[in-house]
Amino acid sequence: MPMIYKVRDPVTKRNEYFASYPQARKSRLDNEDAALEVMEYNYKWQLVIMLNDAYKQGAEDVLNGMD
C-alpha cells in the first residue's frame, strides 16, 4: 500500500511531506518537537483528499497568523 509521510512542526506550523520513511525520520530527528504522521492511500481520489486537506490546513494557519 502506498504511503506518504508528513512531519509537522507544532511551533512553526510547517508541514513537510516525504515519500520514504527514512527521509521523514531524518527530518523528525532534526526537530524533536515535530510529529510524524503516516498517510496510506490506495486510490488517486484518496491522494486528492489528502492534498485538499493540506491546502485547507495551510489556509487555517494563515488565518491564525502563522505564515
N, CA, C and O atoms as a Tripos MOL2 file, in Angstrom:
@<TRIPOS>MOLECULE
protein
  268   267    67     0     0
PROTEIN
NO_CHARGES

@<TRIPOS>ATOM
      1 N           0.8440   -1.1640    0.0000 N.3       1 MET1
      2 CA          0.0000    0.0000    0.0000 C.3       1 MET1
      3 C           0.9000    1.2420    0.0000 C.2       1 MET1
      4 O           1.7920    1.3560    0.8400 O.2       1 MET1
      5 N           0.6730    2.1680   -0.9310 N.am      2 PRO2
      6 CA          1.4920    3.3820   -0.9880 C.3       2 PRO2
      7 C           1.2850    4.2480    0.2440 C.2       2 PRO2
      8 O           0.1850    4.3180    0.7940 O.2       2 PRO2
      9 N           2.3550    4.9050    0.6680 N.am      3 MET3
     10 CA          2.2970    5.7530    1.8560 C.3       3 MET3
     11 C           3.0050    7.0750    1.6050 C.2       3 MET3
     12 O           3.9560    7.1580    0.8280 O.2       3 MET3
     13 N           2.5270    8.0820    2.2700 N.am      4 ILE4
     14 CA          3.1650    9.3890    2.3140 C.3       4 ILE4
     15 C           3.3930    9.7010    3.7840 C.2       4 ILE4
     16 O           2.5450    9.4070    4.6270 O.2       4 ILE4
     17 N           4.5320   10.2940    4.0870 N.am      5 TYR5
     18 CA          4.8770   10.6150    5.4720 C.3       5 TYR5
     19 C           4.8450   12.1280    5.6440 C.2       5 TYR5
     20 O           5.4300   12.8710    4.8560 O.2       5 TYR5
     21 N           4.1520   12.5690    6.6890 N.am      6 LYS6
     22 CA          4.0040   14.0000    6.9640 C.3       6 LYS6
     23 C           4.6730   14.3070    8.2930 C.2       6 LYS6
     24 O           4.4140   13.6500    9.3020 O.2       6 LYS6
     25 N           5.5390   15.3170    8.2810 N.am      7 VAL7
     26 CA          6.1930   15.7810    9.5010 C.3       7 VAL7
     27 C           5.7140   17.2140    9.7330 C.2       7 VAL7
     28 O           5.9230   18.0910    8.8950 O.2       7 VAL7
     29 N           5.0670   17.4410   10.8820 N.am      8 ARG8
     30 CA          4.5270   18.7710   11.1980 C.3       8 ARG8
     31 C           5.1900   19.3130   12.4480 C.2       8 ARG8
     32 O           5.2270   18.6620   13.4920 O.2       8 ARG8
     33 N           5.7100   20.5200   12.3130 N.am      9 ASP9
     34 CA          6.3180   21.2210   13.4420 C.3       9 ASP9
     35 C           5.2230   22.0400   14.1190 C.2       9 ASP9
     36 O           4.6890   22.9620   13.5030 O.2       9 ASP9
     37 N           4.8730   21.7310   15.3690 N.am     10 PRO10
     38 CA          3.7760   22.4380   16.0290 C.3      10 PRO10
     39 C           4.0990   23.8970   16.3610 C.2      10 PRO10
     40 O           3.1870   24.7060   16.5360 O.2      10 PRO10
     41 N           5.3590   24.2310   16.4470 N.am     11 VAL11
     42 CA          5.7400   25.5960   16.7960 C.3      11 VAL11
     43 C           5.5810   26.5280   15.5890 C.2      11 VAL11
     44 O           4.9630   27.5880   15.6940 O.2      11 VAL11
     45 N           6.1390   26.1260   14.4500 N.am     12 THR12
     46 CA          6.0840   26.9650   13.2520 C.3      12 THR12
     47 C           4.9080   26.6160   12.3490 C.2      12 THR12
     48 O           4.6430   27.3260   11.3800 O.2      12 THR12
     49 N           4.2010   25.5350   12.6520 N.am     13 LYS13
     50 CA          3.0630   25.0520   11.8560 C.3      13 LYS13
     51 C           3.4850   24.6850   10.4360 C.2      13 LYS13
     52 O           2.6850   24.7710    9.5040 O.2      13 LYS13
     53 N           4.7200   24.2820   10.2770 N.am     14 ARG14
     54 CA          5.2330   23.9140    8.9630 C.3      14 ARG14
     55 C           5.0500   22.4240    8.7310 C.2      14 ARG14
     56 O           5.3220   21.6070    9.6110 O.2      14 ARG14
     57 N           4.5850   22.0770    7.5280 N.am     15 ASN15
     58 CA          4.4080   20.6860    7.1270 C.3      15 ASN15
     59 C           5.4380   20.3370    6.0690 C.2      15 ASN15
     60 O           5.7350   21.1360    5.1810 O.2      15 ASN15
     61 N           5.9780   19.1350    6.1760 N.am     16 GLU16
     62 CA          6.8460   18.5970    5.1420 C.3      16 GLU16
     63 C           6.3500   17.1990    4.8130 C.2      16 GLU16
     64 O           5.9750   16.4380    5.7060 O.2      16 GLU16
     65 N           6.3480   16.8650    3.5380 N.am     17 TYR17
     66 CA          5.8740   15.5650    3.0840 C.3      17 TYR17
     67 C           7.0340   14.8030    2.4650 C.2      17 TYR17
     68 O           7.8590   15.3750    1.7520 O.2      17 TYR17
     69 N           7.0890   13.5020    2.7470 N.am     18 PHE18
     70 CA          8.1800   12.6580    2.2630 C.3      18 PHE18
     71 C           7.6210   11.3790    1.6540 C.2      18 PHE18
     72 O           6.5580   10.8950    2.0440 O.2      18 PHE18
     73 N           8.3560   10.8500    0.7000 N.am     19 ALA19
     74 CA          7.9340    9.6200    0.0340 C.3      19 ALA19
     75 C           8.4570    8.3730    0.7390 C.2      19 ALA19
     76 O           7.9520    7.2760    0.5030 O.2      19 ALA19
     77 N           9.4600    8.5260    1.5990 N.am     20 SER20
     78 CA         10.0080    7.3530    2.2790 C.3      20 SER20
     79 C          10.1470    7.6200    3.7750 C.2      20 SER20
     80 O          10.3180    8.7590    4.2070 O.2      20 SER20
     81 N          10.0710    6.5560    4.5430 N.am     21 TYR21
     82 CA         10.1820    6.6620    5.9950 C.3      21 TYR21
     83 C          11.5510    7.1720    6.4450 C.2      21 TYR21
     84 O          11.6090    8.0090    7.3450 O.2      21 TYR21
     85 N          12.6720    6.6970    5.8490 N.am     22 PRO22
     86 CA         13.9700    7.2020    6.2990 C.3      22 PRO22
     87 C          14.1130    8.7240    6.1580 C.2      22 PRO22
     88 O          14.7060    9.3730    7.0200 O.2      22 PRO22
     89 N          13.5740    9.2900    5.0780 N.am     23 GLN23
     90 CA         13.6320   10.7440    4.8980 C.3      23 GLN23
     91 C          12.8150   11.4500    5.9790 C.2      23 GLN23
     92 O          13.2630   12.4390    6.5590 O.2      23 GLN23
     93 N          11.6160   10.9350    6.2440 N.am     24 ALA24
     94 CA         10.7400   11.5340    7.2510 C.3      24 ALA24
     95 C          11.3650   11.4030    8.6410 C.2      24 ALA24
     96 O          11.3120   12.3400    9.4370 O.2      24 ALA24
     97 N          11.9410   10.2750    8.9250 N.am     25 ARG25
     98 CA         12.5760   10.0490   10.2200 C.3      25 ARG25
     99 C          13.7420   11.0090   10.4330 C.2      25 ARG25
    100 O          13.9140   11.5480   11.5260 O.2      25 ARG25
    101 N          14.5450   11.2240    9.3850 N.am     26 LYS26
    102 CA         15.6730   12.1480    9.4830 C.3      26 LYS26
    103 C          15.1740   13.5610    9.7860 C.2      26 LYS26
    104 O          15.7440   14.2560   10.6270 O.2      26 LYS26
    105 N          14.1260   13.9760    9.1100 N.am     27 SER27
    106 CA         13.5590   15.2990    9.3640 C.3      27 SER27
    107 C          13.0190   15.4000   10.7870 C.2      27 SER27
    108 O          13.1820   16.4260   11.4480 O.2      27 SER27
    109 N          12.3880   14.3510   11.2460 N.am     28 ARG28
    110 CA         11.8260   14.3120   12.6020 C.3      28 ARG28
    111 C          12.9240   14.3590   13.6570 C.2      28 ARG28
    112 O          12.7590   14.9910   14.7000 O.2      28 ARG28
    113 N          14.0420   13.6930   13.3880 N.am     29 LEU29
    114 CA         15.1590   13.7030   14.3290 C.3      29 LEU29
    115 C          15.8220   15.0760   14.4090 C.2      29 LEU29
    116 O          16.3810   15.4390   15.4440 O.2      29 LEU29
    117 N          15.7590   15.8380   13.3180 N.am     30 ASP30
    118 CA         16.3170   17.1900   13.3250 C.3      30 ASP30
    119 C          15.5050   18.1270   14.2030 C.2      30 ASP30
    120 O          16.0300   19.1170   14.7130 O.2      30 ASP30
    121 N          14.2260   17.8180   14.3810 N.am     31 ASN31
    122 CA         13.3460   18.6470   15.1960 C.3      31 ASN31
    123 C          12.5320   17.7300   16.1030 C.2      31 ASN31
    124 O          11.5760   17.1030   15.6460 O.2      31 ASN31
    125 N          12.8930   17.6440   17.3660 N.am     32 GLU32
    126 CA         12.2560   16.6970   18.2840 C.3      32 GLU32
    127 C          10.8130   17.0440   18.6030 C.2      32 GLU32
    128 O          10.0590   16.1770   19.0450 O.2      32 GLU32
    129 N          10.4080   18.2950   18.3890 N.am     33 ASP33
    130 CA          9.0250   18.6970   18.6580 C.3      33 ASP33
    131 C           8.0720   18.2770   17.5410 C.2      33 ASP33
    132 O           6.8560   18.2650   17.7340 O.2      33 ASP33
    133 N           8.6100   17.9400   16.3950 N.am     34 ALA34
    134 CA          7.7830   17.6180   15.2350 C.3      34 ALA34
    135 C           7.0650   16.2830   15.4270 C.2      34 ALA34
    136 O           7.5410   15.3830   16.1190 O.2      34 ALA34
    137 N           5.9030   16.1940   14.7880 N.am     35 ALA35
    138 CA          5.1090   14.9710   14.8390 C.3      35 ALA35
    139 C           5.1560   14.2850   13.4770 C.2      35 ALA35
    140 O           5.0900   14.9430   12.4390 O.2      35 ALA35
    141 N           5.2700   12.9700   13.4890 N.am     36 LEU36
    142 CA          5.3080   12.1790   12.2670 C.3      36 LEU36
    143 C           3.9690   11.4880   12.0780 C.2      36 LEU36
    144 O           3.4780   10.8060   12.9790 O.2      36 LEU36
    145 N           3.3860   11.6670   10.9150 N.am     37 GLU37
    146 CA          2.1000   11.0500   10.6010 C.3      37 GLU37
    147 C           2.2320   10.2530    9.3100 C.2      37 GLU37
    148 O           2.7710   10.7510    8.3220 O.2      37 GLU37
    149 N           1.7440    9.0240    9.3170 N.am     38 VAL38
    150 CA          1.7780    8.1590    8.1420 C.3      38 VAL38
    151 C           0.3990    8.1770    7.4940 C.2      38 VAL38
    152 O          -0.6120    7.9240    8.1480 O.2      38 VAL38
    153 N           0.3760    8.4770    6.2140 N.am     39 MET39
    154 CA         -0.8840    8.5140    5.4760 C.3      39 MET39
    155 C          -0.8290    7.4760    4.3610 C.2      39 MET39
    156 O           0.0470    7.5170    3.4970 O.2      39 MET39
    157 N          -1.7750    6.5520    4.3970 N.am     40 GLU40
    158 CA         -1.8350    5.4990    3.3900 C.3      40 GLU40
    159 C          -2.9480    5.7990    2.4080 C.2      40 GLU40
    160 O          -3.9700    6.3880    2.7600 O.2      40 GLU40
    161 N          -2.7320    5.3830    1.1700 N.am     41 TYR41
    162 CA         -3.7820    5.5490    0.1690 C.3      41 TYR41
    163 C          -3.7270    4.4050   -0.8380 C.2      41 TYR41
    164 O          -2.6650    3.8420   -1.1010 O.2      41 TYR41
    165 N          -4.8760    4.0760   -1.3890 N.am     42 ASN42
    166 CA         -4.9710    3.0420   -2.4110 C.3      42 ASN42
    167 C          -5.3250    3.6180   -3.7720 C.2      42 ASN42
    168 O          -4.9170    3.0940   -4.8090 O.2      42 ASN42
    169 N          -6.0760    4.6850   -3.7540 N.am     43 TYR43
    170 CA         -6.6120    5.2410   -4.9880 C.3      43 TYR43
    171 C          -6.2560    6.7100   -5.1130 C.2      43 TYR43
    172 O          -5.9820    7.3820   -4.1180 O.2      43 TYR43
    173 N          -6.2630    7.2000   -6.3370 N.am     44 LYS44
    174 CA         -5.9130    8.5920   -6.5860 C.3      44 LYS44
    175 C          -6.8430    9.5540   -5.8640 C.2      44 LYS44
    176 O          -6.4030   10.6130   -5.4160 O.2      44 LYS44
    177 N          -8.1080    9.2120   -5.7440 N.am     45 TRP45
    178 CA         -9.0430   10.1360   -5.0960 C.3      45 TRP45
    179 C          -8.6830   10.3270   -3.6310 C.2      45 TRP45
    180 O          -8.9310   11.3980   -3.0780 O.2      45 TRP45
    181 N          -8.1070    9.3190   -2.9880 N.am     46 GLN46
    182 CA         -7.6750    9.4720   -1.6050 C.3      46 GLN46
    183 C          -6.4920   10.4370   -1.5150 C.2      46 GLN46
    184 O          -6.3840   11.2090   -0.5620 O.2      46 GLN46
    185 N          -5.6190   10.3900   -2.4990 N.am     47 LEU47
    186 CA         -4.4830   11.3060   -2.5500 C.3      47 LEU47
    187 C          -4.9740   12.7390   -2.7600 C.2      47 LEU47
    188 O          -4.4240   13.6740   -2.1760 O.2      47 LEU47
    189 N          -5.9900   12.9150   -3.5770 N.am     48 VAL48
    190 CA         -6.5690   14.2370   -3.8080 C.3      48 VAL48
    191 C          -7.1710   14.7870   -2.5100 C.2      48 VAL48
    192 O          -7.0300   15.9760   -2.2220 O.2      48 VAL48
    193 N          -7.8290   13.9490   -1.7390 N.am     49 ILE49
    194 CA         -8.3950   14.3860   -0.4550 C.3      49 ILE49
    195 C          -7.2760   14.8260    0.4900 C.2      49 ILE49
    196 O          -7.4210   15.8330    1.1840 O.2      49 ILE49
    197 N          -6.1630   14.0890    0.5270 N.am     50 MET50
    198 CA         -5.0380   14.4670    1.3700 C.3      50 MET50
    199 C          -4.4670   15.8140    0.9520 C.2      50 MET50
    200 O          -4.1350   16.6370    1.8050 O.2      50 MET50
    201 N          -4.3490   16.0480   -0.3550 N.am     51 LEU51
    202 CA         -3.8290   17.3270   -0.8330 C.3      51 LEU51
    203 C          -4.7700   18.4730   -0.4860 C.2      51 LEU51
    204 O          -4.3220   19.5480   -0.0870 O.2      51 LEU51
    205 N          -6.0610   18.2480   -0.6370 N.am     52 ASN52
    206 CA         -7.0360   19.2790   -0.2770 C.3      52 ASN52
    207 C          -6.9730   19.6010    1.2130 C.2      52 ASN52
    208 O          -7.0860   20.7630    1.6040 O.2      52 ASN52
    209 N          -6.7930   18.5760    2.0450 N.am     53 ASP53
    210 CA         -6.6620   18.8020    3.4880 C.3      53 ASP53
    211 C          -5.4030   19.6120    3.8080 C.2      53 ASP53
    212 O          -5.4050   20.4400    4.7190 O.2      53 ASP53
    213 N          -4.3290   19.3640    3.0510 N.am     54 ALA54
    214 CA         -3.0970   20.1180    3.2610 C.3      54 ALA54
    215 C          -3.3010   21.5880    2.9240 C.2      54 ALA54
    216 O          -2.8370   22.4660    3.6510 O.2      54 ALA54
    217 N          -3.9980   21.8580    1.8190 N.am     55 TYR55
    218 CA         -4.2850   23.2520    1.4600 C.3      55 TYR55
    219 C          -5.1900   23.9090    2.4940 C.2      55 TYR55
    220 O          -4.9930   25.0710    2.8470 O.2      55 TYR55
    221 N          -6.1690   23.1750    2.9730 N.am     56 LYS56
    222 CA         -7.0880   23.7050    3.9730 C.3      56 LYS56
    223 C          -6.3350   24.0410    5.2640 C.2      56 LYS56
    224 O          -6.5640   25.0910    5.8640 O.2      56 LYS56
    225 N          -5.4420   23.1510    5.6850 N.am     57 GLN57
    226 CA         -4.6700   23.3850    6.9030 C.3      57 GLN57
    227 C          -3.7590   24.6030    6.7280 C.2      57 GLN57
    228 O          -3.5780   25.3800    7.6650 O.2      57 GLN57
    229 N          -3.1890   24.7710    5.5420 N.am     58 GLY58
    230 CA         -2.3640   25.9340    5.2710 C.3      58 GLY58
    231 C          -3.1610   27.2270    5.3400 C.2      58 GLY58
    232 O          -2.6860   28.2300    5.8740 O.2      58 GLY58
    233 N          -4.3740   27.2010    4.7970 N.am     59 ALA59
    234 CA         -5.2270   28.3850    4.8490 C.3      59 ALA59
    235 C          -5.6020   28.7210    6.2910 C.2      59 ALA59
    236 O          -5.6340   29.8930    6.6670 O.2      59 ALA59
    237 N          -5.8810   27.7070    7.0930 N.am     60 GLU60
    238 CA         -6.2110   27.9330    8.5050 C.3      60 GLU60
    239 C          -5.0100   28.5060    9.2490 C.2      60 GLU60
    240 O          -5.1730   29.3680   10.1120 O.2      60 GLU60
    241 N          -3.8080   28.0390    8.9260 N.am     61 ASP61
    242 CA         -2.6040   28.5660    9.5640 C.3      61 ASP61
    243 C          -2.4270   30.0470    9.2330 C.2      61 ASP61
    244 O          -2.0450   30.8360   10.0980 O.2      61 ASP61
    245 N          -2.7020   30.4270    7.9850 N.am     62 VAL62
    246 CA         -2.5700   31.8310    7.5900 C.3      62 VAL62
    247 C          -3.6020   32.6840    8.3230 C.2      62 VAL62
    248 O          -3.2920   33.7830    8.7820 O.2      62 VAL62
    249 N          -4.8250   32.1770    8.4310 N.am     63 LEU63
    250 CA         -5.8540   32.9290    9.1270 C.3      63 LEU63
    251 C          -5.5380   33.0950   10.6130 C.2      63 LEU63
    252 O          -5.9480   34.0760   11.2330 O.2      63 LEU63
    253 N          -4.8100   32.1360   11.1790 N.am     64 ASN64
    254 CA         -4.4390   32.2030   12.5910 C.3      64 ASN64
    255 C          -3.1480   32.9920   12.8180 C.2      64 ASN64
    256 O          -2.6380   33.0540   13.9370 O.2      64 ASN64
    257 N          -2.6270   33.5910   11.7520 N.am     65 GLY65
    258 CA         -1.4280   34.4260   11.9010 C.3      65 GLY65
    259 C          -0.1220   33.7060   11.7400 C.2      65 GLY65
    260 O           0.9350   34.2870   11.9850 O.2      65 GLY65
    261 N          -0.1600   32.4570   11.3360 N.am     66 MET66
    262 CA          1.0740   31.7010   11.1240 C.3      66 MET66
    263 C           1.3440   31.6490    9.6340 C.2      66 MET66
    264 O           0.6790   30.9040    8.9140 O.2      66 MET66
    265 N           2.3180   32.4350    9.1480 N.am     67 ASP67
    266 CA          2.6100   32.4680    7.7090 C.3      67 ASP67
    267 C           3.4790   31.3100    7.3210 C.2      67 ASP67
    268 O           3.8310   31.1670    6.1500 O.2      67 ASP67
@<TRIPOS>BOND
     1     1     2 1
     2     2     3 1
     3     3     4 2
     4     3     5 am
     5     5     6 1
     6     6     7 1
     7     7     8 2
     8     7     9 am
     9     9    10 1
    10    10    11 1
    11    11    12 2
    12    11    13 am
    13    13    14 1
    14    14    15 1
    15    15    16 2
    16    15    17 am
    17    17    18 1
    18    18    19 1
    19    19    20 2
    20    19    21 am
    21    21    22 1
    22    22    23 1
    23    23    24 2
    24    23    25 am
    25    25    26 1
    26    26    27 1
    27    27    28 2
    28    27    29 am
    29    29    30 1
    30    30    31 1
    31    31    32 2
    32    31    33 am
    33    33    34 1
    34    34    35 1
    35    35    36 2
    36    35    37 am
    37    37    38 1
    38    38    39 1
    39    39    40 2
    40    39    41 am
    41    41    42 1
    42    42    43 1
    43    43    44 2
    44    43    45 am
    45    45    46 1
    46    46    47 1
    47    47    48 2
    48    47    49 am
    49    49    50 1
    50    50    51 1
    51    51    52 2
    52    51    53 am
    53    53    54 1
    54    54    55 1
    55    55    56 2
    56    55    57 am
    57    57    58 1
    58    58    59 1
    59    59    60 2
    60    59    61 am
    61    61    62 1
    62    62    63 1
    63    63    64 2
    64    63    65 am
    65    65    66 1
    66    66    67 1
    67    67    68 2
    68    67    69 am
    69    69    70 1
    70    70    71 1
    71    71    72 2
    72    71    73 am
    73    73    74 1
    74    74    75 1
    75    75    76 2
    76    75    77 am
    77    77    78 1
    78    78    79 1
    79    79    80 2
    80    79    81 am
    81    81    82 1
    82    82    83 1
    83    83    84 2
    84    83    85 am
    85    85    86 1
    86    86    87 1
    87    87    88 2
    88    87    89 am
    89    89    90 1
    90    90    91 1
    91    91    92 2
    92    91    93 am
    93    93    94 1
    94    94    95 1
    95    95    96 2
    96    95    97 am
    97    97    98 1
    98    98    99 1
    99    99   100 2
   100    99   101 am
   101   101   102 1
   102   102   103 1
   103   103   104 2
   104   103   105 am
   105   105   106 1
   106   106   107 1
   107   107   108 2
   108   107   109 am
   109   109   110 1
   110   110   111 1
   111   111   112 2
   112   111   113 am
   113   113   114 1
   114   114   115 1
   115   115   116 2
   116   115   117 am
   117   117   118 1
   118   118   119 1
   119   119   120 2
   120   119   121 am
   121   121   122 1
   122   122   123 1
   123   123   124 2
   124   123   125 am
   125   125   126 1
   126   126   127 1
   127   127   128 2
   128   127   129 am
   129   129   130 1
   130   130   131 1
   131   131   132 2
   132   131   133 am
   133   133   134 1
   134   134   135 1
   135   135   136 2
   136   135   137 am
   137   137   138 1
   138   138   139 1
   139   139   140 2
   140   139   141 am
   141   141   142 1
   142   142   143 1
   143   143   144 2
   144   143   145 am
   145   145   146 1
   146   146   147 1
   147   147   148 2
   148   147   149 am
   149   149   150 1
   150   150   151 1
   151   151   152 2
   152   151   153 am
   153   153   154 1
   154   154   155 1
   155   155   156 2
   156   155   157 am
   157   157   158 1
   158   158   159 1
   159   159   160 2
   160   159   161 am
   161   161   162 1
   162   162   163 1
   163   163   164 2
   164   163   165 am
   165   165   166 1
   166   166   167 1
   167   167   168 2
   168   167   169 am
   169   169   170 1
   170   170   171 1
   171   171   172 2
   172   171   173 am
   173   173   174 1
   174   174   175 1
   175   175   176 2
   176   175   177 am
   177   177   178 1
   178   178   179 1
   179   179   180 2
   180   179   181 am
   181   181   182 1
   182   182   183 1
   183   183   184 2
   184   183   185 am
   185   185   186 1
   186   186   187 1
   187   187   188 2
   188   187   189 am
   189   189   190 1
   190   190   191 1
   191   191   192 2
   192   191   193 am
   193   193   194 1
   194   194   195 1
   195   195   196 2
   196   195   197 am
   197   197   198 1
   198   198   199 1
   199   199   200 2
   200   199   201 am
   201   201   202 1
   202   202   203 1
   203   203   204 2
   204   203   205 am
   205   205   206 1
   206   206   207 1
   207   207   208 2
   208   207   209 am
   209   209   210 1
   210   210   211 1
   211   211   212 2
   212   211   213 am
   213   213   214 1
   214   214   215 1
   215   215   216 2
   216   215   217 am
   217   217   218 1
   218   218   219 1
   219   219   220 2
   220   219   221 am
   221   221   222 1
   222   222   223 1
   223   223   224 2
   224   223   225 am
   225   225   226 1
   226   226   227 1
   227   227   228 2
   228   227   229 am
   229   229   230 1
   230   230   231 1
   231   231   232 2
   232   231   233 am
   233   233   234 1
   234   234   235 1
   235   235   236 2
   236   235   237 am
   237   237   238 1
   238   238   239 1
   239   239   240 2
   240   239   241 am
   241   241   242 1
   242   242   243 1
   243   243   244 2
   244   243   245 am
   245   245   246 1
   246   246   247 1
   247   247   248 2
   248   247   249 am
   249   249   250 1
   250   250   251 1
   251   251   252 2
   252   251   253 am
   253   253   254 1
   254   254   255 1
   255   255   256 2
   256   255   257 am
   257   257   258 1
   258   258   259 1
   259   259   260 2
   260   259   261 am
   261   261   262 1
   262   262   263 1
   263   263   264 2
   264   263   265 am
   265   265   266 1
   266   266   267 1
   267   267   268 2
@<TRIPOS>SUBSTRUCTURE
     1 MET1         2 RESIDUE 1 A MET
     2 PRO2         6 RESIDUE 1 A PRO
     3 MET3        10 RESIDUE 1 A MET
     4 ILE4        14 RESIDUE 1 A ILE
     5 TYR5        18 RESIDUE 1 A TYR
     6 LYS6        22 RESIDUE 1 A LYS
     7 VAL7        26 RESIDUE 1 A VAL
     8 ARG8        30 RESIDUE 1 A ARG
     9 ASP9        34 RESIDUE 1 A ASP
    10 PRO10       38 RESIDUE 1 A PRO
    11 VAL11       42 RESIDUE 1 A VAL
    12 THR12       46 RESIDUE 1 A THR
    13 LYS13       50 RESIDUE 1 A LYS
    14 ARG14       54 RESIDUE 1 A ARG
    15 ASN15       58 RESIDUE 1 A ASN
    16 GLU16       62 RESIDUE 1 A GLU
    17 TYR17       66 RESIDUE 1 A TYR
    18 PHE18       70 RESIDUE 1 A PHE
    19 ALA19       74 RESIDUE 1 A ALA
    20 SER20       78 RESIDUE 1 A SER
    21 TYR21       82 RESIDUE 1 A TYR
    22 PRO22       86 RESIDUE 1 A PRO
    23 GLN23       90 RESIDUE 1 A GLN
    24 ALA24       94 RESIDUE 1 A ALA
    25 ARG25       98 RESIDUE 1 A ARG
    26 LYS26      102 RESIDUE 1 A LYS
    27 SER27      106 RESIDUE 1 A SER
    28 ARG28      110 RESIDUE 1 A ARG
    29 LEU29      114 RESIDUE 1 A LEU
    30 ASP30      118 RESIDUE 1 A ASP
    31 ASN31      122 RESIDUE 1 A ASN
    32 GLU32      126 RESIDUE 1 A GLU
    33 ASP33      130 RESIDUE 1 A ASP
    34 ALA34      134 RESIDUE 1 A ALA
    35 ALA35      138 RESIDUE 1 A ALA
    36 LEU36      142 RESIDUE 1 A LEU
    37 GLU37      146 RESIDUE 1 A GLU
    38 VAL38      150 RESIDUE 1 A VAL
    39 MET39      154 RESIDUE 1 A MET
    40 GLU40      158 RESIDUE 1 A GLU
    41 TYR41      162 RESIDUE 1 A TYR
    42 ASN42      166 RESIDUE 1 A ASN
    43 TYR43      170 RESIDUE 1 A TYR
    44 LYS44      174 RESIDUE 1 A LYS
    45 TRP45      178 RESIDUE 1 A TRP
    46 GLN46      182 RESIDUE 1 A GLN
    47 LEU47      186 RESIDUE 1 A LEU
    48 VAL48      190 RESIDUE 1 A VAL
    49 ILE49      194 RESIDUE 1 A ILE
    50 MET50      198 RESIDUE 1 A MET
    51 LEU51      202 RESIDUE 1 A LEU
    52 ASN52      206 RESIDUE 1 A ASN
    53 ASP53      210 RESIDUE 1 A ASP
    54 ALA54      214 RESIDUE 1 A ALA
    55 TYR55      218 RESIDUE 1 A TYR
    56 LYS56      222 RESIDUE 1 A LYS
    57 GLN57      226 RESIDUE 1 A GLN
    58 GLY58      230 RESIDUE 1 A GLY
    59 ALA59      234 RESIDUE 1 A ALA
    60 GLU60      238 RESIDUE 1 A GLU
    61 ASP61      242 RESIDUE 1 A ASP
    62 VAL62      246 RESIDUE 1 A VAL
    63 LEU63      250 RESIDUE 1 A LEU
    64 ASN64      254 RESIDUE 1 A ASN
    65 GLY65      258 RESIDUE 1 A GLY
    66 MET66      262 RESIDUE 1 A MET
    67 ASP67      266 RESIDUE 1 A ASP
